[in-house]
């Protein structure tokens, strides 16, 4: 299934409920799903990972739809490689992150 078809499917299935809930509350649902994905990644449970990746993707597409964004239009940022160095694979230097 291509990106446009997937977004349309998610819209047909959930848009009314998501629009009624609103962008802010829908974003909270999305972050909850990201948390569940984080747990599945820690546990390295492949079946659970598949489910959580699917949930995160669906909620991300919902947020885009609520924002009036077509996800197919967003991927051009990465179709020419890294948006910073324009290479694939990326050759940007990693910056050390400070963990407090």
C-alpha positions in Angstrom: 0.0 0.0 0.0 1.4 3.4 -0.9 1.6 6.4 1.5 -1.5 8.2 0.1 -3.7 5.1 0.2 -2.6 4.5 3.8 -3.3 8.0 4.9 -6.7 7.8 3.2 -7.5 4.5 4.9 -6.6 6.0 8.3 -8.7 9.1 7.6 -11.7 7.0 6.5 -11.4 4.9 9.6 -10.6 7.5 12.3 -10.8 11.1 11.1 -14.2 11.9 12.5 -13.2 10.6 16.0 -9.8 12.2 15.8 -11.2 15.6 14.7 -13.7 15.5 17.5 -10.9 14.8 20.0 -8.8 17.6 18.6 -5.1 17.9 17.8 -3.8 18.3 21.3 -5.5 15.3 22.7 -4.7 13.2 19.6 -1.0 14.2 20.1 -1.2 12.9 23.6 -2.5 9.5 22.3 0.4 9.5 19.8 3.0 10.1 22.6 1.5 7.3 24.6 2.0 5.0 21.6 5.6 6.1 21.3 6.0 5.2 24.9 4.6 1.7 24.2 7.0 1.4 21.2 9.9 2.4 23.6 8.9 -0.4 25.9 8.7 -2.9 23.1 12.2 -1.8 21.9 13.6 -2.4 25.3 12.1 -5.8 25.5 13.0 -6.6 21.9 9.7 -8.5 21.4 9.4 -8.7 17.6 5.6 -9.3 17.6 5.0 -6.5 20.0 7.4 -4.3 17.9 5.3 -4.8 14.8 2.1 -3.8 16.6 3.7 -0.7 18.2 5.4 0.5 15.0 2.0 0.2 13.2 0.2 2.1 16.0 2.8 4.9 16.0 2.6 5.2 12.2 -1.2 5.3 12.2 -1.3 8.0 14.9 1.5 10.0 13.1 -0.6 9.9 9.9 -3.7 11.0 11.9 -1.8 14.0 13.3 -0.7 14.9 9.7 -4.3 14.7 8.5 -5.6 16.8 11.3 -3.0 19.3 10.4 -3.9 19.3 6.7 -0.6 17.7 5.7 -0.3 14.9 3.1 2.4 12.6 4.3 3.5 11.9 0.7 4.4 15.5 0.4 6.7 15.3 3.4 9.1 12.6 2.3 10.8 14.8 -0.3 12.9 16.1 2.6 14.8 12.8 2.6 14.6 11.6 -1.0 18.0 13.2 -1.9 19.8 11.8 1.2 20.5 13.5 4.4 18.9 17.0 4.5 22.1 18.4 6.0 25.0 16.8 4.1 22.9 15.6 1.1 24.7 12.3 1.2 23.4 8.7 1.5 24.6 7.3 3.8 24.8 10.4 5.9 28.3 11.7 6.6 27.4 14.3 9.2 29.4 14.2 12.4 27.5 13.1 15.4 27.3 15.6 18.2 27.7 14.3 21.7 24.4 14.6 23.6 24.5 15.8 27.2 22.3 13.6 29.4 21.3 15.3 32.6 
